[in-house]
Amino acid sequence: MESKGNELPLILFSKVSFSLKLMFIQSCLSKLIIAPIRFLLSYGRFQHAKGETWSPSLD
């Protein structure tokens, strides 16, 4: 019975650390993916505000 009592905190700890790792990886991925998109969107708005169209011309 004592060994099971000692295993429980380890299992909980491993689950918590695993979820923390997942959250960390997700935040890193979202930064890698969202940051360029945000930059492109803000750049497009900046170009649009200057009077230039950001989309390629069709003619």
PDB file with one MODEL, atoms N, CA, C and O in Angstrom:
MODEL        1
ATOM      1  N   MET A   1       0.831  -1.203   0.000  1.00  0.00           N
ATOM      2  CA  MET A   1       0.000   0.000   0.000  1.00  0.00           C
ATOM      3  C   MET A   1       0.877   1.269   0.000  1.00  0.00           C
ATOM      4  O   MET A   1       0.516   2.281  -0.601  1.00  0.00           O
ATOM      5  N   GLU A   2       2.038   1.195   0.687  1.00  0.00           N
ATOM      6  CA  GLU A   2       2.881   2.385   0.779  1.00  0.00           C
ATOM      7  C   GLU A   2       3.436   2.788  -0.587  1.00  0.00           C
ATOM      8  O   GLU A   2       3.548   3.974  -0.895  1.00  0.00           O
ATOM      9  N   SER A   3       3.784   1.784  -1.407  1.00  0.00           N
ATOM     10  CA  SER A   3       4.349   2.096  -2.716  1.00  0.00           C
ATOM     11  C   SER A   3       3.328   2.837  -3.576  1.00  0.00           C
ATOM     12  O   SER A   3       3.686   3.761  -4.308  1.00  0.00           O
ATOM     13  N   LYS A   4       2.041   2.432  -3.492  1.00  0.00           N
ATOM     14  CA  LYS A   4       1.010   3.134  -4.264  1.00  0.00           C
ATOM     15  C   LYS A   4       0.873   4.569  -3.778  1.00  0.00           C
ATOM     16  O   LYS A   4       0.682   5.481  -4.582  1.00  0.00           O
ATOM     17  N   GLY A   5       0.971   4.777  -2.467  1.00  0.00           N
ATOM     18  CA  GLY A   5       0.897   6.132  -1.926  1.00  0.00           C
ATOM     19  C   GLY A   5       2.046   6.997  -2.423  1.00  0.00           C
ATOM     20  O   GLY A   5       1.892   8.204  -2.607  1.00  0.00           O
ATOM     21  N   ASN A   6       3.195   6.374  -2.637  1.00  0.00           N
ATOM     22  CA  ASN A   6       4.348   7.124  -3.124  1.00  0.00           C
ATOM     23  C   ASN A   6       4.275   7.360  -4.634  1.00  0.00           C
ATOM     24  O   ASN A   6       4.840   8.332  -5.135  1.00  0.00           O
ATOM     25  N   GLU A   7       3.586   6.480  -5.357  1.00  0.00           N
ATOM     26  CA  GLU A   7       3.508   6.629  -6.818  1.00  0.00           C
ATOM     27  C   GLU A   7       2.543   7.740  -7.222  1.00  0.00           C
ATOM     28  O   GLU A   7       2.743   8.401  -8.241  1.00  0.00           O
ATOM     29  N   LEU A   8       1.497   7.944  -6.422  1.00  0.00           N
ATOM     30  CA  LEU A   8       0.466   8.913  -6.800  1.00  0.00           C
ATOM     31  C   LEU A   8       1.026  10.317  -7.030  1.00  0.00           C
ATOM     32  O   LEU A   8       0.728  10.915  -8.063  1.00  0.00           O
ATOM     33  N   PRO A   9       1.828  10.870  -6.107  1.00  0.00           N
ATOM     34  CA  PRO A   9       2.379  12.209  -6.369  1.00  0.00           C
ATOM     35  C   PRO A   9       3.247  12.249  -7.620  1.00  0.00           C
ATOM     36  O   PRO A   9       3.248  13.242  -8.347  1.00  0.00           O
ATOM     37  N   LEU A  10       3.986  11.172  -7.873  1.00  0.00           N
ATOM     38  CA  LEU A  10       4.820  11.136  -9.080  1.00  0.00           C
ATOM     39  C   LEU A  10       3.961  11.192 -10.331  1.00  0.00           C
ATOM     40  O   LEU A  10       4.285  11.906 -11.280  1.00  0.00           O
ATOM     41  N   ILE A  11       2.857  10.433 -10.337  1.00  0.00           N
ATOM     42  CA  ILE A  11       1.961  10.423 -11.495  1.00  0.00           C
ATOM     43  C   ILE A  11       1.363  11.813 -11.698  1.00  0.00           C
ATOM     44  O   ILE A  11       1.319  12.324 -12.817  1.00  0.00           O
ATOM     45  N   LEU A  12       0.905  12.416 -10.604  1.00  0.00           N
ATOM     46  CA  LEU A  12       0.334  13.763 -10.706  1.00  0.00           C
ATOM     47  C   LEU A  12       1.382  14.747 -11.212  1.00  0.00           C
ATOM     48  O   LEU A  12       1.096  15.583 -12.069  1.00  0.00           O
ATOM     49  N   PHE A  13       2.589  14.644 -10.679  1.00  0.00           N
ATOM     50  CA  PHE A  13       3.657  15.560 -11.083  1.00  0.00           C
ATOM     51  C   PHE A  13       3.976  15.401 -12.567  1.00  0.00           C
ATOM     52  O   PHE A  13       4.152  16.389 -13.279  1.00  0.00           O
ATOM     53  N   SER A  14       4.050  14.147 -13.030  1.00  0.00           N
ATOM     54  CA  SER A  14       4.370  13.925 -14.444  1.00  0.00           C
ATOM     55  C   SER A  14       3.259  14.471 -15.337  1.00  0.00           C
ATOM     56  O   SER A  14       3.529  15.033 -16.398  1.00  0.00           O
ATOM     57  N   LYS A  15       1.993  14.301 -14.898  1.00  0.00           N
ATOM     58  CA  LYS A  15       0.883  14.841 -15.693  1.00  0.00           C
ATOM     59  C   LYS A  15       0.947  16.361 -15.744  1.00  0.00           C
ATOM     60  O   LYS A  15       0.747  16.962 -16.800  1.00  0.00           O
ATOM     61  N   VAL A  16       1.227  16.981 -14.598  1.00  0.00           N
ATOM     62  CA  VAL A  16       1.300  18.447 -14.557  1.00  0.00           C
ATOM     63  C   VAL A  16       2.447  18.950 -15.422  1.00  0.00           C
ATOM     64  O   VAL A  16       2.273  19.893 -16.194  1.00  0.00           O
ATOM     65  N   SER A  17       3.619  18.329 -15.300  1.00  0.00           N
ATOM     66  CA  SER A  17       4.765  18.778 -16.086  1.00  0.00           C
ATOM     67  C   SER A  17       4.503  18.562 -17.578  1.00  0.00           C
ATOM     68  O   SER A  17       4.918  19.373 -18.406  1.00  0.00           O
ATOM     69  N   PHE A  18       3.819  17.475 -17.919  1.00  0.00           N
ATOM     70  CA  PHE A  18       3.496  17.212 -19.323  1.00  0.00           C
ATOM     71  C   PHE A  18       2.569  18.295 -19.867  1.00  0.00           C
ATOM     72  O   PHE A  18       2.779  18.804 -20.968  1.00  0.00           O
ATOM     73  N   SER A  19       1.533  18.648 -19.086  1.00  0.00           N
ATOM     74  CA  SER A  19       0.605  19.685 -19.547  1.00  0.00           C
ATOM     75  C   SER A  19       1.316  21.029 -19.643  1.00  0.00           C
ATOM     76  O   SER A  19       1.039  21.817 -20.547  1.00  0.00           O
ATOM     77  N   LEU A  20       2.237  21.295 -18.709  1.00  0.00           N
ATOM     78  CA  LEU A  20       2.991  22.545 -18.781  1.00  0.00           C
ATOM     79  C   LEU A  20       3.864  22.571 -20.032  1.00  0.00           C
ATOM     80  O   LEU A  20       3.975  23.604 -20.692  1.00  0.00           O
ATOM     81  N   LYS A  21       4.485  21.433 -20.359  1.00  0.00           N
ATOM     82  CA  LYS A  21       5.292  21.366 -21.579  1.00  0.00           C
ATOM     83  C   LYS A  21       4.423  21.609 -22.809  1.00  0.00           C
ATOM     84  O   LYS A  21       4.819  22.329 -23.726  1.00  0.00           O
ATOM     85  N   LEU A  22       3.233  21.002 -22.823  1.00  0.00           N
ATOM     86  CA  LEU A  22       2.326  21.206 -23.952  1.00  0.00           C
ATOM     87  C   LEU A  22       1.968  22.678 -24.088  1.00  0.00           C
ATOM     88  O   LEU A  22       1.993  23.233 -25.186  1.00  0.00           O
ATOM     89  N   MET A  23       1.632  23.311 -22.956  1.00  0.00           N
ATOM     90  CA  MET A  23       1.277  24.728 -23.001  1.00  0.00           C
ATOM     91  C   MET A  23       2.442  25.557 -23.519  1.00  0.00           C
ATOM     92  O   MET A  23       2.253  26.474 -24.318  1.00  0.00           O
ATOM     93  N   PHE A  24       3.649  25.232 -23.063  1.00  0.00           N
ATOM     94  CA  PHE A  24       4.840  25.966 -23.500  1.00  0.00           C
ATOM     95  C   PHE A  24       5.051  25.808 -25.002  1.00  0.00           C
ATOM     96  O   PHE A  24       5.312  26.782 -25.708  1.00  0.00           O
ATOM     97  N   ILE A  25       4.934  24.562 -25.486  1.00  0.00           N
ATOM     98  CA  ILE A  25       5.115  24.296 -26.918  1.00  0.00           C
ATOM     99  C   ILE A  25       4.046  25.027 -27.730  1.00  0.00           C
ATOM    100  O   ILE A  25       4.341  25.618 -28.769  1.00  0.00           O
ATOM    101  N   GLN A  26       2.793  24.982 -27.243  1.00  0.00           N
ATOM    102  CA  GLN A  26       1.713  25.657 -27.963  1.00  0.00           C
ATOM    103  C   GLN A  26       1.957  27.155 -28.024  1.00  0.00           C
ATOM    104  O   GLN A  26       1.733  27.777 -29.062  1.00  0.00           O
ATOM    105  N   SER A  27       2.417  27.747 -26.911  1.00  0.00           N
ATOM    106  CA  SER A  27       2.660  29.190 -26.909  1.00  0.00           C
ATOM    107  C   SER A  27       3.794  29.536 -27.872  1.00  0.00           C
ATOM    108  O   SER A  27       3.727  30.543 -28.576  1.00  0.00           O
ATOM    109  N   CYS A  28       4.833  28.704 -27.903  1.00  0.00           N
ATOM    110  CA  CYS A  28       5.942  28.949 -28.834  1.00  0.00           C
ATOM    111  C   CYS A  28       5.462  28.850 -30.282  1.00  0.00           C
ATOM    112  O   CYS A  28       5.803  29.690 -31.114  1.00  0.00           O
ATOM    113  N   LEU A  29       4.673  27.823 -30.575  1.00  0.00           N
ATOM    114  CA  LEU A  29       4.167  27.649 -31.933  1.00  0.00           C
ATOM    115  C   LEU A  29       3.268  28.808 -32.322  1.00  0.00           C
ATOM    116  O   LEU A  29       3.367  29.329 -33.433  1.00  0.00           O
ATOM    117  N   SER A  30       2.386  29.217 -31.408  1.00  0.00           N
ATOM    118  CA  SER A  30       1.477  30.312 -31.732  1.00  0.00           C
ATOM    119  C   SER A  30       2.262  31.595 -31.972  1.00  0.00           C
ATOM    120  O   SER A  30       1.899  32.392 -32.837  1.00  0.00           O
ATOM    121  N   LYS A  31       3.346  31.800 -31.204  1.00  0.00           N
ATOM    122  CA  LYS A  31       4.165  32.987 -31.442  1.00  0.00           C
ATOM    123  C   LYS A  31       4.812  32.904 -32.813  1.00  0.00           C
ATOM    124  O   LYS A  31       4.844  33.892 -33.547  1.00  0.00           O
ATOM    125  N   LEU A  32       5.330  31.727 -33.166  1.00  0.00           N
ATOM    126  CA  LEU A  32       6.002  31.568 -34.455  1.00  0.00           C
ATOM    127  C   LEU A  32       5.037  31.763 -35.614  1.00  0.00           C
ATOM    128  O   LEU A  32       5.407  32.300 -36.658  1.00  0.00           O
ATOM    129  N   ILE A  33       3.775  31.314 -35.420  1.00  0.00           N
ATOM    130  CA  ILE A  33       2.807  31.369 -36.515  1.00  0.00           C
ATOM    131  C   ILE A  33       2.081  32.708 -36.543  1.00  0.00           C
ATOM    132  O   ILE A  33       1.875  33.288 -37.609  1.00  0.00           O
ATOM    133  N   ILE A  34       1.692  33.198 -35.355  1.00  0.00           N
ATOM    134  CA  ILE A  34       0.844  34.392 -35.307  1.00  0.00           C
ATOM    135  C   ILE A  34       1.655  35.665 -35.525  1.00  0.00           C
ATOM    136  O   ILE A  34       1.161  36.618 -36.127  1.00  0.00           O
ATOM    137  N   ALA A  35       2.894  35.688 -35.041  1.00  0.00           N
ATOM    138  CA  ALA A  35       3.696  36.909 -35.171  1.00  0.00           C
ATOM    139  C   ALA A  35       3.881  37.335 -36.634  1.00  0.00           C
ATOM    140  O   ALA A  35       3.653  38.505 -36.941  1.00  0.00           O
ATOM    141  N   PRO A  36       4.283  36.444 -37.548  1.00  0.00           N
ATOM    142  CA  PRO A  36       4.410  36.863 -38.951  1.00  0.00           C
ATOM    143  C   PRO A  36       3.089  37.305 -39.557  1.00  0.00           C
ATOM    144  O   PRO A  36       3.053  38.250 -40.345  1.00  0.00           O
ATOM    145  N   ILE A  37       1.989  36.621 -39.190  1.00  0.00           N
ATOM    146  CA  ILE A  37       0.679  36.998 -39.728  1.00  0.00           C
ATOM    147  C   ILE A  37       0.310  38.390 -39.243  1.00  0.00           C
ATOM    148  O   ILE A  37      -0.167  39.220 -40.017  1.00  0.00           O
ATOM    149  N   ARG A  38       0.536  38.644 -37.947  1.00  0.00           N
ATOM    150  CA  ARG A  38       0.256  39.975 -37.403  1.00  0.00           C
ATOM    151  C   ARG A  38       1.102  41.015 -38.106  1.00  0.00           C
ATOM    152  O   ARG A  38       0.617  42.096 -38.439  1.00  0.00           O
ATOM    153  N   PHE A  39       2.369  40.692 -38.334  1.00  0.00           N
ATOM    154  CA  PHE A  39       3.262  41.636 -39.007  1.00  0.00           C
ATOM    155  C   PHE A  39       2.757  41.937 -40.414  1.00  0.00           C
ATOM    156  O   PHE A  39       2.725  43.094 -40.833  1.00  0.00           O
ATOM    157  N   LEU A  40       2.361  40.887 -41.144  1.00  0.00           N
ATOM    158  CA  LEU A  40       1.870  41.088 -42.510  1.00  0.00           C
ATOM    159  C   LEU A  40       0.599  41.922 -42.510  1.00  0.00           C
ATOM    160  O   LEU A  40       0.425  42.803 -43.352  1.00  0.00           O
ATOM    161  N   LEU A  41      -0.298  41.637 -41.552  1.00  0.00           N
ATOM    162  CA  LEU A  41      -1.546  42.397 -41.486  1.00  0.00           C
ATOM    163  C   LEU A  41      -1.266  43.861 -41.182  1.00  0.00           C
ATOM    164  O   LEU A  41      -1.830  44.747 -41.824  1.00  0.00           O
ATOM    165  N   SER A  42      -0.401  44.121 -40.210  1.00  0.00           N
ATOM    166  CA  SER A  42      -0.100  45.512 -39.861  1.00  0.00           C
ATOM    167  C   SER A  42       0.621  46.191 -41.027  1.00  0.00           C
ATOM    168  O   SER A  42       0.381  47.367 -41.300  1.00  0.00           O
ATOM    169  N   TYR A  43       1.497  45.466 -41.712  1.00  0.00           N
ATOM    170  CA  TYR A  43       2.203  46.020 -42.865  1.00  0.00           C
ATOM    171  C   TYR A  43       1.205  46.362 -43.972  1.00  0.00           C
ATOM    172  O   TYR A  43       1.297  47.415 -44.603  1.00  0.00           O
ATOM    173  N   GLY A  44       0.252  45.455 -44.198  1.00  0.00           N
ATOM    174  CA  GLY A  44      -0.767  45.708 -45.206  1.00  0.00           C
ATOM    175  C   GLY A  44      -1.598  46.933 -44.872  1.00  0.00           C
ATOM    176  O   GLY A  44      -1.916  47.731 -45.754  1.00  0.00           O
ATOM    177  N   ARG A  45      -1.955  47.087 -43.593  1.00  0.00           N
ATOM    178  CA  ARG A  45      -2.720  48.264 -43.175  1.00  0.00           C
ATOM    179  C   ARG A  45      -1.896  49.527 -43.366  1.00  0.00           C
ATOM    180  O   ARG A  45      -2.422  50.559 -43.782  1.00  0.00           O
ATOM    181  N   PHE A  46      -0.607  49.447 -43.063  1.00  0.00           N
ATOM    182  CA  PHE A  46       0.279  50.601 -43.206  1.00  0.00           C
ATOM    183  C   PHE A  46       0.355  51.015 -44.673  1.00  0.00           C
ATOM    184  O   PHE A  46       0.239  52.198 -44.991  1.00  0.00           O
ATOM    185  N   GLN A  47       0.545  50.054 -45.559  1.00  0.00           N
ATOM    186  CA  GLN A  47       0.606  50.342 -46.991  1.00  0.00           C
ATOM    187  C   GLN A  47      -0.725  50.917 -47.467  1.00  0.00           C
ATOM    188  O   GLN A  47      -0.762  51.841 -48.281  1.00  0.00           O
ATOM    189  N   HIS A  48      -1.822  50.354 -46.944  1.00  0.00           N
ATOM    190  CA  HIS A  48      -3.145  50.822 -47.343  1.00  0.00           C
ATOM    191  C   HIS A  48      -3.357  52.257 -46.868  1.00  0.00           C
ATOM    192  O   HIS A  48      -3.949  53.067 -47.582  1.00  0.00           O
ATOM    193  N   ALA A  49      -2.879  52.571 -45.675  1.00  0.00           N
ATOM    194  CA  ALA A  49      -3.028  53.923 -45.140  1.00  0.00           C
ATOM    195  C   ALA A  49      -2.221  54.914 -45.967  1.00  0.00           C
ATOM    196  O   ALA A  49      -2.616  56.072 -46.100  1.00  0.00           O
ATOM    197  N   LYS A  50      -1.101  54.478 -46.523  1.00  0.00           N
ATOM    198  CA  LYS A  50      -0.279  55.345 -47.359  1.00  0.00           C
ATOM    199  C   LYS A  50      -0.907  55.547 -48.735  1.00  0.00           C
ATOM    200  O   LYS A  50      -0.472  56.409 -49.498  1.00  0.00           O
ATOM    201  N   GLY A  51      -1.917  54.762 -49.048  1.00  0.00           N
ATOM    202  CA  GLY A  51      -2.586  54.918 -50.327  1.00  0.00           C
ATOM    203  C   GLY A  51      -2.161  53.874 -51.345  1.00  0.00           C
ATOM    204  O   GLY A  51      -2.633  53.892 -52.481  1.00  0.00           O
ATOM    205  N   GLU A  52      -1.278  52.967 -50.956  1.00  0.00           N
ATOM    206  CA  GLU A  52      -0.867  51.902 -51.862  1.00  0.00           C
ATOM    207  C   GLU A  52      -1.641  50.638 -51.515  1.00  0.00           C
ATOM    208  O   GLU A  52      -1.887  50.350 -50.344  1.00  0.00           O
ATOM    209  N   THR A  53      -2.017  49.898 -52.528  1.00  0.00           N
ATOM    210  CA  THR A  53      -2.717  48.639 -52.263  1.00  0.00           C
ATOM    211  C   THR A  53      -1.680  47.564 -51.995  1.00  0.00           C
ATOM    212  O   THR A  53      -0.666  47.466 -52.686  1.00  0.00           O
ATOM    213  N   TRP A  54      -1.959  46.749 -50.965  1.00  0.00           N
ATOM    214  CA  TRP A  54      -1.016  45.691 -50.591  1.00  0.00           C
ATOM    215  C   TRP A  54      -1.200  44.473 -51.482  1.00  0.00           C
ATOM    216  O   TRP A  54      -0.253  43.717 -51.701  1.00  0.00           O
ATOM    217  N   SER A  55      -2.415  44.272 -52.000  1.00  0.00           N
ATOM    218  CA  SER A  55      -2.662  43.123 -52.873  1.00  0.00           C
ATOM    219  C   SER A  55      -2.000  43.372 -54.228  1.00  0.00           C
ATOM    220  O   SER A  55      -1.907  44.518 -54.667  1.00  0.00           O
ATOM    221  N   PRO A  56      -1.547  42.327 -54.885  1.00  0.00           N
ATOM    222  CA  PRO A  56      -0.894  42.507 -56.192  1.00  0.00           C
ATOM    223  C   PRO A  56      -1.874  43.044 -57.230  1.00  0.00           C
ATOM    224  O   PRO A  56      -3.047  42.672 -57.249  1.00  0.00           O
ATOM    225  N   SER A  57      -1.375  43.915 -58.082  1.00  0.00           N
ATOM    226  CA  SER A  57      -2.244  44.492 -59.111  1.00  0.00           C
ATOM    227  C   SER A  57      -2.560  43.439 -60.167  1.00  0.00           C
ATOM    228  O   SER A  57      -1.724  42.600 -60.503  1.00  0.00           O
ATOM    229  N   LEU A  58      -3.795  43.502 -60.685  1.00  0.00           N
ATOM    230  CA  LEU A  58      -4.251  42.461 -61.608  1.00  0.00           C
ATOM    231  C   LEU A  58      -4.061  42.841 -63.070  1.00  0.00           C
ATOM    232  O   LEU A  58      -4.280  42.016 -63.958  1.00  0.00           O
ATOM    233  N   ASP A  59      -3.653  44.087 -63.331  1.00  0.00           N
ATOM    234  CA  ASP A  59      -3.540  44.467 -64.746  1.00  0.00           C
ATOM    235  C   ASP A  59      -2.154  44.229 -65.316  1.00  0.00           C
ATOM    236  O   ASP A  59      -1.915  44.502 -66.492  1.00  0.00           O
TER     237      ASP A  59
ENDMDL
END
